[in-house]
Amino acid sequence: WEDFKIVVAFLDMYLGWAYTHKGEREPAIEKIRSSLESLSEIEDQNNELFTYSLQIFSSILNSLDPTAASRLLGGAYAHHRPLSASPWEQYYRQSVSEKIKSQIGDEKYNRAFAEGEKMSLNEAIEFAKSLVEKL
């Protein structure tokens, strides 16, 4: 049942991303909130989709609050660094990081990312919840 909840949370976050890119704020916020609530209820947080959801939210945030996006990205990456990332995953991670760095610079990005790496996944989720209203 836990795996199903994680998949639903991931899909909700992905739909939130899609609504954001379509300019539909209310359904985006609803899906992102639903995803974060589901993630906060999951006991087994050692799952790729769990951290992918936080990465997707970072990509949504990067144009609104790149420092917060950096911090959240650090929180996600600290808890899931697969030894053999797929080419898509490598591209996505690099793309999100580069977009954020282009807005705030390497030094500020690295500082915020390092702060995020110190967060537990629960802290990263609570931090993400506090950022939803910025959308």
Residue frames as a rotation matrix with the C-alpha (Angstrom) as fourth column:
TRP 1
0.564 0.826 0.000 0.00
0.826 -0.564 0.000 0.00
0.000 0.000 -1.000 0.00
GLU 2
0.328 -0.534 -0.779 2.89
0.247 -0.748 0.616 2.36
-0.912 -0.395 -0.114 0.75
ASP 3
-0.697 -0.635 0.333 4.26
0.453 -0.030 0.891 2.01
-0.556 0.772 0.309 -2.79
PHE 4
-0.094 0.766 0.636 0.86
0.958 -0.103 0.266 2.92
0.270 0.634 -0.724 -4.20
LYS 5
0.738 0.362 -0.570 0.70
0.569 -0.788 0.235 6.05
-0.364 -0.498 -0.787 -2.01
ILE 6
-0.147 -0.883 -0.445 4.15
0.221 -0.468 0.856 7.09
-0.964 0.027 0.264 -3.18
VAL 7
-0.692 -0.058 0.720 3.15
0.714 0.091 0.694 6.70
-0.106 0.994 -0.021 -6.83
VAL 8
0.369 0.903 0.219 -0.02
0.899 -0.407 0.163 8.75
0.236 0.137 -0.962 -6.26
ALA 9
0.573 -0.231 -0.786 1.99
0.357 -0.793 0.493 11.46
-0.737 -0.564 -0.372 -4.47
PHE 10
-0.559 -0.827 0.056 4.49
0.345 -0.171 0.923 11.55
-0.754 0.535 0.381 -7.35
LEU 11
-0.451 0.457 0.766 1.70
0.869 0.030 0.494 11.78
0.203 0.889 -0.411 -9.94
ASP 12
0.655 0.688 -0.314 -0.01
0.748 -0.650 0.135 14.56
-0.111 -0.323 -0.940 -8.00
MET 13
0.159 -0.681 -0.715 3.26
0.184 -0.691 0.699 16.52
-0.970 -0.243 0.015 -7.91
TYR 14
-0.759 -0.446 0.475 3.78
0.504 0.059 0.861 15.94
-0.412 0.893 0.180 -11.62
LEU 15
0.047 0.860 0.508 0.23
0.953 -0.191 0.236 17.15
0.300 0.473 -0.829 -12.33
GLY 16
0.647 0.108 -0.755 0.96
0.497 -0.811 0.310 20.19
-0.578 -0.576 -0.578 -10.17
TRP 17
-0.439 -0.871 -0.220 3.99
0.231 -0.346 0.909 20.84
-0.868 0.348 0.353 -12.35
ALA 18
-0.631 0.244 0.737 1.85
0.774 0.125 0.621 20.51
0.059 0.962 -0.268 -15.49
TYR 19
0.494 0.868 -0.045 -0.83
0.865 -0.486 0.123 22.88
0.085 -0.099 -0.991 -14.16
THR 20
0.292 -0.482 -0.826 1.87
0.336 -0.757 0.561 25.38
-0.895 -0.441 -0.059 -13.19
HIS 21
-0.740 -0.666 0.096 3.25
0.279 -0.174 0.944 25.38
-0.612 0.726 0.315 -16.71
LYS 22
-0.355 0.708 0.611 -0.24
0.864 -0.001 0.503 25.85
0.356 0.706 -0.612 -18.11
GLY 23
-0.826 -0.008 0.563 -0.71
-0.111 -0.978 -0.177 28.88
0.552 -0.209 0.807 -15.83
GLU 24
0.255 0.959 -0.125 -3.48
-0.115 0.158 0.981 27.23
0.960 -0.236 0.151 -13.80
ARG 25
-0.514 -0.621 0.592 -2.53
-0.559 -0.281 -0.780 28.22
0.651 -0.732 -0.202 -10.27
GLU 26
0.072 0.619 0.782 -5.42
-0.996 0.086 0.023 26.80
-0.053 -0.781 0.623 -8.20
PRO 27
0.944 0.267 -0.196 -5.34
-0.280 0.959 -0.041 23.21
0.177 0.093 0.980 -9.51
ALA 28
0.144 -0.965 -0.220 -1.53
-0.047 0.215 -0.975 23.31
0.988 0.151 -0.014 -9.32
ILE 29
-0.465 -0.293 0.836 -1.62
-0.780 -0.310 -0.543 24.26
0.418 -0.904 -0.084 -5.64
GLU 30
0.510 0.746 0.428 -4.27
-0.854 0.500 0.145 21.63
-0.106 -0.439 0.892 -4.93
LYS 31
0.855 -0.207 -0.476 -2.20
-0.027 0.899 -0.438 18.84
0.519 0.387 0.762 -6.52
ILE 32
-0.168 -0.980 0.107 1.05
-0.140 -0.084 -0.987 19.97
0.976 -0.180 -0.123 -4.90
ARG 33
-0.218 0.175 0.960 -0.58
-0.960 -0.213 -0.179 20.19
0.173 -0.961 0.215 -1.46
SER 34
0.812 0.580 0.063 -2.09
-0.584 0.808 0.084 16.74
-0.002 -0.105 0.994 -1.95
SER 35
0.525 -0.703 -0.480 1.30
0.073 0.599 -0.798 15.35
0.848 0.383 0.366 -2.93
LEU 36
-0.433 -0.763 0.480 3.09
-0.402 -0.313 -0.861 16.88
0.807 -0.566 -0.171 0.06
GLU 37
0.123 0.561 0.818 0.41
-0.992 0.096 0.083 15.71
-0.032 -0.822 0.569 2.48
SER 38
0.934 0.212 -0.286 0.65
-0.258 0.957 -0.135 12.19
0.245 0.200 0.949 1.10
LEU 39
0.176 -0.957 -0.232 4.44
0.035 0.242 -0.970 12.26
0.984 0.163 0.076 1.31
SER 40
-0.388 -0.337 0.858 4.33
-0.763 -0.405 -0.505 13.38
0.517 -0.850 -0.100 4.94
GLU 41
0.448 0.660 0.603 2.19
-0.872 0.471 0.133 10.34
-0.196 -0.585 0.787 5.82
ILE 42
0.750 -0.202 -0.629 4.46
-0.213 0.828 -0.519 7.76
0.626 0.523 0.578 4.19
GLU 43
0.862 -0.410 0.298 6.63
-0.230 0.207 0.951 5.80
-0.451 -0.889 0.084 6.58
ASP 44
0.245 -0.794 0.556 9.09
0.708 0.538 0.457 4.29
-0.663 0.282 0.694 4.09
GLN 45
0.780 0.035 -0.624 10.79
-0.218 -0.921 -0.324 7.33
-0.586 0.389 -0.711 2.61
ASN 46
-0.322 -0.942 0.093 13.54
-0.298 0.194 0.935 5.34
-0.899 0.273 -0.343 0.91
ASN 47
0.224 0.489 0.843 12.00
0.744 0.473 -0.472 5.51
-0.630 0.733 -0.257 -2.53
GLU 48
-0.734 -0.584 0.346 13.12
0.657 -0.480 0.582 7.30
-0.174 0.654 0.736 -5.68
LEU 49
-0.153 0.755 0.638 9.65
0.675 -0.392 0.626 8.71
0.722 0.526 -0.449 -6.37
PHE 50
0.572 0.300 -0.763 9.63
0.804 -0.387 0.451 10.29
-0.160 -0.872 -0.462 -2.93
THR 51
-0.139 -0.719 -0.681 12.67
0.429 -0.664 0.613 12.42
-0.892 -0.207 0.401 -3.68
TYR 52
-0.726 -0.033 0.687 11.70
0.679 -0.193 0.709 12.94
0.109 0.981 0.162 -7.33
SER 53
0.358 0.930 0.090 8.56
0.869 -0.366 0.333 14.63
0.342 -0.041 -0.939 -6.07
LEU 54
0.536 -0.242 -0.809 10.67
0.461 -0.718 0.521 17.11
-0.707 -0.652 -0.273 -4.11
GLN 55
-0.609 -0.786 0.111 12.88
0.481 -0.255 0.839 17.63
-0.631 0.564 0.533 -7.16
ILE 56
-0.310 0.594 0.743 9.84
0.858 -0.161 0.487 18.42
0.409 0.788 -0.459 -9.29
PHE 57
0.726 0.581 -0.369 8.66
0.687 -0.645 0.336 20.95
-0.042 -0.497 -0.867 -6.71
SER 58
-0.012 -0.821 -0.571 12.14
0.434 -0.519 0.736 22.52
-0.901 -0.239 0.363 -6.81
SER 59
-0.756 -0.280 0.591 11.80
0.645 -0.170 0.745 22.96
-0.108 0.945 0.309 -10.55
ILE 60
0.253 0.908 0.333 8.42
0.851 -0.373 0.369 24.64
0.460 0.190 -0.867 -10.05
LEU 61
0.730 0.051 -0.681 9.87
0.558 -0.618 0.553 26.98
-0.393 -0.784 -0.480 -7.42
ASN 62
-0.131 -0.989 0.067 13.01
0.919 -0.096 0.383 27.94
-0.372 0.112 0.921 -9.29
SER 63
-0.390 -0.018 0.921 11.51
0.618 -0.747 0.247 30.96
0.683 0.665 0.302 -11.03
LEU 64
0.604 0.723 0.337 9.71
0.179 -0.535 0.826 32.18
0.777 -0.438 -0.452 -7.89
ASP 65
0.764 -0.404 0.504 12.27
-0.631 -0.300 0.716 31.57
-0.138 -0.864 -0.484 -5.17
PRO 66
0.540 -0.578 -0.612 15.51
-0.296 0.550 -0.781 30.10
0.788 0.602 0.126 -6.52
THR 67
-0.475 -0.724 0.500 17.19
-0.740 0.021 -0.672 30.07
0.477 -0.689 -0.546 -3.10
ALA 68
0.026 0.584 0.812 14.36
-0.827 0.469 -0.311 28.01
-0.562 -0.663 0.494 -1.60
ALA 69
0.875 0.268 -0.404 14.43
-0.472 0.663 -0.582 25.76
0.112 0.699 0.706 -4.68
SER 70
0.014 -0.959 -0.283 18.17
-0.526 0.233 -0.818 25.20
0.850 0.161 -0.501 -4.12
ARG 71
-0.527 -0.185 0.829 17.61
-0.849 0.160 -0.504 24.32
-0.040 -0.970 -0.241 -0.50
LEU 72
0.447 0.785 0.429 14.80
-0.697 0.607 -0.382 21.89
-0.560 -0.128 0.818 -1.32
LEU 73
0.718 -0.275 -0.640 16.90
-0.452 0.514 -0.729 20.32
0.529 0.813 0.244 -4.06
GLY 74
-0.399 -0.902 0.165 19.70
-0.677 0.168 -0.717 19.78
0.618 -0.398 -0.678 -1.55
GLY 75
-0.249 0.406 0.879 17.22
-0.847 0.349 -0.401 18.13
-0.469 -0.845 0.257 0.80
ALA 76
0.809 0.579 -0.101 16.03
-0.538 0.660 -0.524 15.79
-0.237 0.478 0.846 -1.93
TYR 77
0.484 -0.686 -0.543 19.49
-0.437 0.347 -0.830 14.91
0.758 0.639 -0.132 -3.21
ALA 78
-0.347 -0.656 0.671 20.87
-0.908 0.054 -0.416 14.26
0.237 -0.753 -0.614 0.27
HIS 79
-0.119 0.416 0.902 18.49
-0.660 0.645 -0.384 11.36
-0.742 -0.641 0.198 0.66
HIS 80
0.668 0.312 0.676 18.58
0.223 0.782 -0.582 9.77
-0.710 0.540 0.453 -2.77
ARG 81
0.202 -0.679 -0.706 21.69
-0.900 -0.413 0.140 9.55
-0.386 0.607 -0.694 -4.85
PRO 82
0.907 0.185 0.379 21.44
-0.068 0.951 -0.302 6.44
-0.416 0.248 0.875 -6.97
LEU 83
-0.011 -0.987 0.161 24.74
0.019 0.161 0.987 4.95
-1.000 0.014 0.017 -8.04
SER 84
-0.815 -0.238 0.528 23.55
0.494 0.190 0.849 4.55
-0.302 0.953 -0.037 -11.60
ALA 85
-0.126 0.772 -0.623 21.26
-0.099 -0.635 -0.766 7.42
-0.987 -0.035 0.156 -12.48
SER 86
0.287 0.320 0.903 19.52
0.841 0.368 -0.397 7.15
-0.459 0.873 -0.164 -15.80
PRO 87
-0.688 -0.529 0.497 20.52
0.714 -0.615 0.334 9.61
0.129 0.585 0.801 -18.55
TRP 88
0.103 0.809 0.579 17.12
0.429 -0.562 0.707 11.31
0.897 0.176 -0.405 -18.11
GLU 89
0.790 0.201 -0.580 17.66
0.611 -0.164 0.775 11.70
0.060 -0.966 -0.252 -14.37
GLN 90
-0.183 -0.941 -0.285 21.16
0.872 -0.289 0.395 13.08
-0.454 -0.176 0.873 -14.87
TYR 91
-0.608 0.021 0.794 19.87
0.581 -0.669 0.463 15.56
0.541 0.743 0.395 -17.45
TYR 92
0.441 0.882 0.169 16.93
0.463 -0.384 0.799 16.62
0.769 -0.274 -0.578 -15.25
ARG 93
0.591 -0.279 -0.757 19.10
0.755 -0.140 0.641 17.17
-0.285 -0.950 0.128 -12.19
GLN 94
-0.510 -0.860 0.023 21.66
0.792 -0.459 0.403 19.13
-0.336 0.224 0.915 -14.15
SER 95
-0.382 0.451 0.807 18.99
0.582 -0.561 0.589 21.17
0.718 0.695 -0.048 -15.93
VAL 96
0.714 0.684 -0.151 17.23
0.519 -0.372 0.770 22.21
0.470 -0.628 -0.620 -12.72
SER 97
0.353 -0.665 -0.658 20.53
0.772 -0.190 0.606 23.03
-0.528 -0.722 0.446 -11.00
GLU 98
-0.630 -0.647 0.429 21.80
0.774 -0.478 0.416 25.08
-0.064 0.595 0.801 -13.94
LYS 99
0.022 0.725 0.688 18.56
0.545 -0.586 0.600 27.08
0.838 0.362 -0.408 -14.19
ILE 100
0.847 0.282 -0.451 18.74
0.527 -0.334 0.781 27.94
0.070 -0.899 -0.432 -10.52
LYS 101
0.027 -0.940 -0.341 22.45
0.810 -0.179 0.558 28.82
-0.586 -0.291 0.756 -10.67
SER 102
-0.486 -0.198 0.851 21.84
0.781 -0.535 0.322 31.12
0.391 0.821 0.415 -13.61
GLN 103
0.457 0.750 0.478 19.47
0.369 -0.649 0.665 33.16
0.809 -0.127 -0.573 -11.43
ILE 104
0.990 0.033 0.135 21.36
-0.110 -0.405 0.908 33.32
0.084 -0.914 -0.398 -8.14
GLY 105
0.257 -0.965 -0.046 24.95
-0.829 -0.196 -0.524 32.32
0.497 0.173 -0.851 -8.93
ASP 106
0.079 -0.331 -0.940 27.04
0.041 0.943 -0.329 29.36
0.996 -0.012 0.088 -7.87
GLU 107
-0.849 -0.520 0.090 27.95
-0.052 -0.088 -0.995 30.61
0.525 -0.850 0.048 -4.40
LYS 108
-0.461 0.757 0.463 24.39
-0.881 -0.327 -0.342 31.29
-0.107 -0.566 0.818 -3.25
TYR 109
0.429 0.583 -0.690 23.15
-0.681 0.710 0.177 28.07
0.593 0.394 0.702 -4.88
ASN 110
-0.190 -0.613 -0.767 25.87
0.087 0.768 -0.635 26.00
0.978 -0.187 -0.092 -3.17
ARG 111
-0.912 -0.128 0.390 25.17
-0.341 -0.291 -0.894 27.58
0.228 -0.948 0.221 0.22
ALA 112
-0.074 0.972 0.223 21.41
-0.992 -0.049 -0.116 26.94
-0.102 -0.230 0.968 0.00
PHE 113
0.374 0.142 -0.916 21.94
-0.469 0.881 -0.055 23.43
0.800 0.451 0.396 -1.39
ALA 114
-0.607 -0.693 -0.388 24.26
0.040 0.461 -0.886 22.61
0.793 -0.554 -0.252 1.53
GLU 115
-0.695 0.458 0.554 21.61
-0.711 -0.325 -0.624 23.87
-0.106 -0.827 0.552 3.99
GLY 116
0.326 0.885 -0.332 19.11
-0.926 0.369 0.076 21.56
0.190 0.283 0.940 2.33
GLU 117
-0.022 -0.420 -0.907 21.44
-0.246 0.882 -0.403 18.58
0.969 0.214 -0.122 2.58
LYS 118
-0.915 -0.352 0.195 21.29
-0.240 0.089 -0.967 18.93
0.323 -0.932 -0.166 6.37
MET 119
-0.200 0.932 0.302 17.49
-0.978 -0.170 -0.124 18.47
-0.064 -0.320 0.945 6.42
SER 120
-0.694 0.194 0.693 15.77
0.058 0.975 -0.216 15.19
-0.718 -0.110 -0.687 7.08
LEU 121
-0.831 0.458 0.316 13.19
0.408 0.115 0.906 14.20
0.378 0.882 -0.282 4.49
ASN 122
0.101 0.897 -0.431 10.44
0.994 -0.074 0.078 15.17
0.038 -0.436 -0.899 6.93
GLU 123
-0.076 -0.209 -0.975 12.03
0.386 -0.908 0.165 18.59
-0.919 -0.364 0.149 7.35
ALA 124
-0.958 -0.287 -0.022 12.30
0.074 -0.319 0.945 18.92
-0.278 0.903 0.327 3.56
ILE 125
-0.445 0.872 0.204 8.61
0.766 0.253 0.591 18.11
0.464 0.419 -0.781 3.19
GLU 126
0.294 0.540 -0.789 7.62
0.868 -0.496 -0.016 20.60
-0.399 -0.680 -0.615 5.90
PHE 127
-0.500 -0.542 -0.676 9.81
0.147 -0.822 0.551 23.21
-0.854 0.175 0.490 4.22
ALA 128
-0.937 0.184 0.298 8.14
0.311 0.044 0.949 22.45
0.162 0.982 -0.098 0.88
LYS 129
-0.041 0.983 -0.179 4.69
0.983 0.072 0.171 22.81
0.181 -0.169 -0.969 2.48
SER 130
0.102 0.043 -0.994 5.66
0.571 -0.821 0.023 26.25
-0.815 -0.570 -0.108 3.74
LEU 131
-0.752 -0.530 -0.392 6.50
-0.019 -0.576 0.817 27.29
-0.659 0.622 0.423 0.16
VAL 132
-0.457 0.612 0.646 3.27
0.865 0.475 0.162 26.25
-0.208 0.632 -0.746 -1.59
GLU 133
0.491 0.743 -0.455 1.68
0.635 -0.662 -0.397 29.67
-0.596 -0.094 -0.797 -1.15
LYS 134
-0.242 -0.662 -0.710 4.47
-0.134 -0.702 0.700 31.27
-0.961 0.265 0.081 -3.21
LEU 135
-0.652 -0.007 0.758 3.03
0.661 0.484 0.574 29.68
-0.370 0.875 -0.311 -6.35
